[in-house]
């Protein structure tokens, strides 16, 4: 088989929307090479958690690589994909000095290229995300390990938006809580919720590939009795109520369903929304308030924001 690689050089703020657009265009996988990983601020707090080689990373910015089976249909789509990526600027998403090119790769390169960028990441004082293919010894008796094999297309726990969500869940989820994870991706937030004591977790994703990946990761972490996963469009048709709802998706998507969030939350239930770049904070905040939720806290890592909102009694 022949594979094509779309290589995009952009900035960290554009990683989430570009990755979303590439996956939505049919990418079989995406890898991210972020120069900031070499100097990430949270390394100072938790110590050296990456084993990275500077030569593997761009001098500045981020390189996003997406892999497609080389077909006539794909080749015809390339201009459309490039236009869609460049069109993100219309949504006030910074792209930097964006470059876009297509390379040919062999099957072996496609299958393994992304793994060298994924290593254990300690995302809170007590929670570490570890790839399934790496040996890792917990540093303390109370360290919680989440094992992930994210494939190439879904969250690994290293992106600031995922870290913001896990940190929020660690503060908010109580033993016996019922949780809904909207847009679960790799399932990392559902697994974290289960390990933090949730009685039940409903994980949803519109992408059937994400559903399969999440199901495998949930099994890997022995959370099948707690986490139920289903293919679903956001909260459409969901009738169960939750103490906590978490969504790590684009701001433009979050504003589409705050009324559904309000309806699905129990009285005093909490909504954690992430995937929000700083310029979109006000837009999301206003949408949540209009839906009857009270925004009571925010957290931020670099240019990414997590918003905590609460339903009243």
TORLOLUM-909377 format. One record per residue (C-alpha): x, y, z. Coordinates in pm, 1 decimal. Layout:
# TORLOLUM-909377
+----------+----------+----------+
!        X !        Y !        Z !
+----------+----------+----------+
!        X !        Y !        Z !
...
+----------+----------+----------+
END
This chain:
# TORLOLUM-909377
+----------+----------+----------+
!        X !        Y !        Z !
+----------+----------+----------+
!      0.0 !      0.0 !      0.0 !
!    107.6 !    355.4 !    -65.6 !
!     50.5 !    624.3 !    191.3 !
!     62.3 !   1001.0 !    167.9 !
!    161.1 !   1232.4 !    449.1 !
!     24.0 !   1583.6 !    478.3 !
!    280.5 !   1787.9 !    671.2 !
!    166.7 !   2117.3 !    820.7 !
!    392.0 !   2360.0 !   1006.7 !
!    187.7 !   2587.0 !   1231.8 !
!    164.4 !   2699.9 !   1595.0 !
!     49.3 !   2527.4 !   1913.6 !
!   -277.1 !   2722.7 !   1931.6 !
!   -384.1 !   2565.7 !   1601.2 !
!   -314.8 !   2201.4 !   1690.5 !
!   -666.1 !   2109.1 !   1805.1 !
!   -862.9 !   2264.4 !   1514.3 !
!   -613.3 !   2144.2 !   1251.3 !
!   -615.4 !   1792.0 !   1395.0 !
!   -995.4 !   1796.1 !   1401.8 !
!  -1009.5 !   1907.7 !   1037.7 !
!   -760.6 !   1640.7 !    927.3 !
!   -943.0 !   1362.5 !   1109.9 !
!  -1274.2 !   1485.8 !    969.9 !
!  -1119.8 !   1473.8 !    621.4 !
!  -1048.1 !   1102.8 !    662.7 !
!   -694.4 !   1087.0 !    802.3 !
!   -595.3 !    740.8 !    920.4 !
!   -376.2 !    899.6 !   1183.9 !
!   -213.7 !   1219.1 !   1303.3 !
!    119.4 !   1281.7 !   1477.6 !
!    228.9 !   1606.6 !   1639.9 !
!    583.5 !   1736.6 !   1680.0 !
!    569.7 !   2036.8 !   1913.8 !
!    887.2 !   2233.8 !   1984.1 !
!    733.3 !   2348.0 !   2314.2 !
!    743.7 !   1989.5 !   2443.9 !
!   1117.5 !   2034.0 !   2489.1 !
!   1066.7 !   2318.8 !   2737.6 !
!    713.5 !   2262.0 !   2865.6 !
!    659.1 !   2456.2 !   3188.1 !
!    505.8 !   2165.3 !   3374.4 !
!    838.6 !   1980.7 !   3355.1 !
!    970.2 !   2223.7 !   3616.3 !
!    690.0 !   2122.8 !   3848.7 !
!    698.6 !   1749.2 !   3805.9 !
!   1059.0 !   1691.7 !   3701.7 !
!   1182.6 !   1544.0 !   3376.8 !
!    892.2 !   1347.8 !   3230.7 !
!    987.8 !   1337.8 !   2866.0 !
!   1269.0 !   1149.8 !   2697.6 !
!   1283.0 !   1364.9 !   2386.7 !
!   1543.5 !   1422.5 !   2120.4 !
!   1564.4 !   1782.6 !   2001.2 !
!   1654.0 !   1666.7 !   1651.0 !
!   1307.2 !   1509.4 !   1619.7 !
!   1130.1 !   1841.8 !   1675.8 !
!   1092.8 !   2165.4 !   1478.6 !
!   1305.3 !   2462.5 !   1585.2 !
!    984.0 !   2651.4 !   1657.1 !
!    610.8 !   2596.5 !   1630.1 !
!    441.3 !   2265.0 !   1564.8 !
!    456.2 !   2013.7 !   1282.5 !
!    134.0 !   1818.2 !   1234.4 !
!    150.4 !   1512.5 !   1011.3 !
!   -160.7 !   1336.0 !    884.5 !
!   -158.4 !   1005.4 !    700.0 !
!   -390.2 !    909.0 !    415.2 !
!   -404.3 !    605.4 !    189.8 !
!   -291.7 !    729.7 !   -151.4 !
!   -593.4 !    710.1 !   -380.7 !
!   -731.8 !    919.1 !   -663.2 !
!  -1000.4 !   1045.4 !   -427.9 !
!   -739.3 !   1159.5 !   -175.7 !
!   -529.2 !   1335.4 !   -438.6 !
!   -838.7 !   1517.4 !   -559.3 !
!   -918.5 !   1622.2 !   -200.4 !
!   -577.7 !   1773.8 !   -121.8 !
!   -662.9 !   2129.1 !   -239.4 !
!   -988.6 !   2115.3 !    -42.9 !
!   -806.1 !   2000.4 !    271.9 !
!   -550.0 !   2278.7 !    238.2 !
!   -824.1 !   2537.2 !    187.2 !
!  -1006.3 !   2410.6 !    495.2 !
!   -690.8 !   2436.5 !    707.7 !
!   -605.8 !   2785.7 !    586.5 !
!   -969.6 !   2885.9 !    631.1 !
!   -938.1 !   2839.5 !   1007.9 !
!   -792.5 !   3189.8 !   1016.4 !
!  -1144.5 !   3320.1 !    952.3 !
!  -1239.0 !   3188.6 !   1299.3 !
!   -959.8 !   3394.6 !   1461.6 !
!   -746.4 !   3085.0 !   1508.1 !
!   -377.2 !   3181.8 !   1482.1 !
!   -195.1 !   2970.8 !   1224.4 !
!    149.2 !   3131.1 !   1228.6 !
!    351.0 !   3113.6 !    906.6 !
!    157.8 !   2806.4 !    798.6 !
!    314.1 !   2571.5 !    545.3 !
!    135.9 !   2277.3 !    381.8 !
!    299.7 !   1998.3 !    183.5 !
!    229.5 !   1640.5 !     78.3 !
!    492.9 !   1365.5 !    107.9 !
!    493.9 !    999.0 !     10.4 !
!    572.9 !    752.9 !    290.4 !
!    604.4 !    377.2 !    311.1 !
!    379.7 !    155.4 !    520.0 !
!    636.7 !     94.8 !    794.9 !
!    699.9 !    466.1 !    849.2 !
!    326.8 !    529.3 !    876.1 !
!    279.7 !    254.3 !   1133.6 !
!    550.8 !    365.4 !   1375.5 !
!    635.2 !    731.6 !   1316.5 !
!    409.1 !    870.6 !   1587.8 !
!    516.5 !    642.9 !   1874.2 !
!    851.9 !    809.4 !   1933.2 !
!    672.0 !   1127.4 !   2038.9 !
!    460.3 !    963.0 !   2307.4 !
!    610.0 !    895.9 !   2652.3 !
!    483.0 !    886.5 !   3012.8 !
!    336.3 !   1220.4 !   3115.2 !
!    256.9 !   1315.4 !   3474.0 !
!    -38.4 !   1547.7 !   3432.2 !
!   -125.4 !   1599.7 !   3799.0 !
!     56.6 !   1525.2 !   4124.8 !
!   -110.9 !   1184.3 !   4132.0 !
!   -207.2 !   1090.8 !   3773.1 !
!     32.0 !    973.4 !   3501.9 !
!    -60.1 !    875.9 !   3146.2 !
!    159.2 !    593.0 !   3015.8 !
!    165.9 !    440.3 !   2665.7 !
!     88.8 !     69.8 !   2671.9 !
!    418.2 !    -19.9 !   2500.6 !
!    641.5 !    147.1 !   2763.2 !
!    757.4 !      7.9 !   3097.3 !
!    689.6 !    250.2 !   3378.0 !
!    734.6 !    219.3 !   3753.7 !
!    511.7 !    442.7 !   3968.8 !
!    709.6 !    690.4 !   4176.1 !
!    472.0 !    674.3 !   4474.6 !
!    221.1 !    427.1 !   4615.7 !
!    -71.7 !    657.6 !   4544.2 !
!     24.4 !    739.8 !   4184.0 !
!   -263.7 !    662.5 !   3948.0 !
!   -164.1 !    514.4 !   3611.9 !
!   -374.2 !    549.8 !   3296.2 !
!   -247.2 !    323.5 !   3018.7 !
!   -325.1 !    445.8 !   2668.0 !
!   -271.1 !    321.7 !   2317.1 !
!   -417.3 !    620.1 !   2136.7 !
!   -348.1 !    496.5 !   1785.6 !
!   -248.6 !    795.9 !   1579.6 !
!   -557.8 !   1011.7 !   1582.9 !
!   -670.9 !   1071.2 !   1939.9 !
!   -570.6 !   1240.4 !   2262.8 !
!   -263.2 !   1114.3 !   2443.3 !
!   -293.1 !   1323.2 !   2757.3 !
!     -3.0 !   1548.0 !   2665.1 !
!   -199.6 !   1838.1 !   2518.7 !
!   -282.5 !   2123.5 !   2758.4 !
!   -657.6 !   2082.8 !   2699.9 !
!   -648.0 !   1720.2 !   2815.7 !
!   -434.9 !   1810.7 !   3115.5 !
!   -678.7 !   2085.5 !   3212.2 !
!   -967.4 !   1837.5 !   3201.4 !
!   -792.2 !   1569.3 !   3406.1 !
!   -686.1 !   1825.6 !   3663.7 !
!  -1047.0 !   1945.5 !   3686.3 !
!  -1181.3 !   1592.5 !   3720.3 !
!   -935.0 !   1523.1 !   4000.3 !
!  -1075.9 !   1821.5 !   4191.6 !
!  -1443.5 !   1764.1 !   4116.5 !
!  -1530.3 !   1393.8 !   4076.4 !
!  -1643.7 !   1232.0 !   4400.5 !
!  -1689.3 !    866.6 !   4485.1 !
!  -2023.8 !    751.1 !   4348.4 !
!  -2064.5 !   1029.3 !   4092.2 !
!  -2221.4 !    971.8 !   3752.0 !
!  -2017.9 !   1124.9 !   3468.8 !
!  -2072.6 !   1190.2 !   3097.0 !
!  -1766.9 !   1238.9 !   2872.8 !
!  -1868.1 !   1411.2 !   2547.9 !
!  -1630.2 !   1356.1 !   2255.8 !
!  -1425.0 !   1096.5 !   2439.7 !
!  -1153.1 !   1041.9 !   2175.2 !
!   -902.9 !    801.2 !   2331.8 !
!  -1121.7 !    761.3 !   2640.8 !
!   -862.7 !    917.2 !   2872.1 !
!  -1113.2 !   1139.2 !   3055.2 !
!  -1358.5 !    853.5 !   3105.1 !
!  -1081.5 !    633.3 !   3242.1 !
!   -964.4 !    910.8 !   3474.3 !
!  -1321.1 !    959.0 !   3600.3 !
!  -1358.9 !    587.5 !   3669.6 !
!  -1027.8 !    567.4 !   3854.1 !
!  -1120.8 !    875.5 !   4058.0 !
!  -1426.3 !    696.2 !   4195.8 !
!  -1715.2 !    757.7 !   3956.3 !
!  -1990.6 !    499.2 !   3987.6 !
!  -2072.4 !    516.2 !   3617.3 !
!  -1935.9 !    696.1 !   3312.3 !
!  -2104.4 !    737.1 !   2974.6 !
!  -1849.3 !    812.0 !   2701.2 !
!  -1974.3 !    934.5 !   2364.7 !
!  -1807.5 !   1014.8 !   2034.8 !
!  -1942.6 !   1065.2 !   1684.9 !
!  -1637.3 !    900.1 !   1525.7 !
!  -1663.9 !    520.2 !   1514.7 !
!  -1283.3 !    489.8 !   1505.7 !
!  -1264.7 !    688.4 !   1829.5 !
!  -1529.6 !    464.3 !   1982.5 !
!  -1322.6 !    155.4 !   1899.7 !
!  -1000.9 !    313.7 !   2029.8 !
!  -1168.8 !    425.3 !   2350.9 !
!  -1325.2 !     83.8 !   2406.3 !
!   -981.9 !    -80.6 !   2381.2 !
!   -825.6 !    169.5 !   2621.1 !
!  -1111.2 !    129.0 !   2867.4 !
!  -1054.8 !   -247.5 !   2864.6 !
!   -678.5 !   -198.8 !   2901.8 !
!   -747.9 !     -6.1 !   3222.5 !
!  -1008.1 !   -256.7 !   3351.2 !
!  -1284.8 !      2.7 !   3358.0 !
!  -1543.2 !   -184.2 !   3147.0 !
!  -1775.9 !   -229.6 !   3444.4 !
!  -1788.1 !    145.1 !   3502.5 !
!  -1754.0 !    304.7 !   3158.1 !
!  -2012.6 !    258.8 !   2883.2 !
!  -1919.0 !    391.3 !   2540.5 !
!  -2151.1 !    464.0 !   2252.8 !
!  -2135.6 !    637.0 !   1916.8 !
!  -2340.9 !    952.5 !   1952.5 !
!  -2359.1 !   1313.8 !   1836.8 !
!  -2278.5 !   1519.9 !   2146.5 !
!  -2569.5 !   1478.5 !   2393.4 !
!  -2846.5 !   1424.0 !   2139.3 !
!  -3093.0 !   1166.7 !   2268.0 !
!  -2910.1 !   1119.5 !   2599.4 !
!  -3167.2 !   1091.8 !   2877.2 !
!  -2956.4 !    999.3 !   3178.9 !
!  -2854.0 !   1264.0 !   3430.7 !
!  -2499.0 !   1330.6 !   3547.5 !
!  -2321.8 !   1487.8 !   3841.2 !
!  -2035.0 !   1586.4 !   3610.7 !
!  -2019.2 !   1639.6 !   3234.4 !
!  -1682.5 !   1693.7 !   3067.5 !
!  -1618.6 !   1796.9 !   2706.8 !
!  -1272.5 !   1848.9 !   2560.9 !
!  -1372.7 !   1966.2 !   2214.8 !
!  -1354.6 !   2283.5 !   2008.7 !
!  -1512.9 !   2602.8 !   2138.6 !
!  -1719.8 !   2623.6 !   1821.0 !
!  -1871.7 !   2285.2 !   1910.2 !
!  -1921.9 !   2354.6 !   2280.5 !
!  -2148.2 !   2650.9 !   2203.7 !
!  -2379.1 !   2422.4 !   2003.7 !
!  -2516.0 !   2228.5 !   2301.1 !
!  -2509.7 !   2416.6 !   2635.5 !
!  -2887.9 !   2372.7 !   2670.3 !
!  -2841.6 !   1996.4 !   2640.4 !
!  -2569.7 !   2013.8 !   2906.2 !
!  -2805.2 !   2199.2 !   3140.9 !
!  -3077.1 !   1940.0 !   3080.3 !
!  -2841.3 !   1646.9 !   3141.4 !
!  -2690.2 !   1780.7 !   3464.1 !
!  -2837.9 !   1695.2 !   3800.7 !
!  -2911.8 !   1987.9 !   4034.7 !
!  -2575.7 !   2135.7 !   4140.9 !
!  -2406.3 !   1932.1 !   3868.1 !
!  -2085.2 !   2062.5 !   3710.9 !
!  -1981.9 !   2104.8 !   3347.2 !
!  -1610.6 !   2108.3 !   3258.8 !
!  -1548.1 !   2255.3 !   2913.8 !
!  -1203.3 !   2255.6 !   2754.8 !
!  -1050.7 !   2272.3 !   2407.7 !
!  -1106.1 !   2648.0 !   2429.0 !
!   -841.8 !   2885.5 !   2302.0 !
!   -817.5 !   3213.2 !   2495.7 !
!   -984.5 !   3436.7 !   2232.2 !
!  -1290.9 !   3206.6 !   2243.5 !
!  -1328.1 !   3215.6 !   2623.5 !
!  -1589.1 !   3492.6 !   2625.0 !
!  -1793.1 !   3330.2 !   2346.4 !
!  -1818.4 !   3003.0 !   2540.4 !
!  -1882.4 !   3176.1 !   2871.9 !
!  -2172.9 !   3373.4 !   2725.6 !
!  -2326.7 !   3060.4 !   2570.9 !
!  -2311.9 !   2874.5 !   2902.7 !
!  -2467.0 !   3164.2 !   3094.1 !
!  -2746.2 !   3199.3 !   2836.9 !
!  -2825.3 !   2829.6 !   2889.3 !
!  -2876.7 !   2889.0 !   3260.8 !
!  -2539.3 !   2769.8 !   3388.2 !
!  -2322.8 !   2963.1 !   3632.9 !
!  -1959.3 !   2997.8 !   3531.3 !
!  -1763.5 !   2994.5 !   3856.2 !
!  -1401.0 !   2913.0 !   3772.9 !
!  -1146.0 !   2893.5 !   3491.2 !
!   -800.8 !   2740.6 !   3457.8 !
!   -546.3 !   2810.9 !   3187.7 !
!   -230.4 !   2650.9 !   3046.0 !
!    -53.0 !   2861.0 !   2783.6 !
!   -333.6 !   2984.4 !   2553.4 !
!   -579.0 !   2706.8 !   2642.1 !
!   -866.5 !   2751.8 !   2885.9 !
!  -1092.9 !   2520.3 !   3083.7 !
!  -1422.0 !   2660.9 !   3209.4 !
!  -1610.0 !   2523.3 !   3511.4 !
!  -1985.7 !   2587.1 !   3511.5 !
!  -2257.7 !   2475.6 !   3751.0 !
!  -2627.4 !   2407.3 !   3727.6 !
!  -2838.4 !   2552.8 !   4006.4 !
!  -3064.5 !   2361.1 !   4238.6 !
+----------+----------+----------+
END
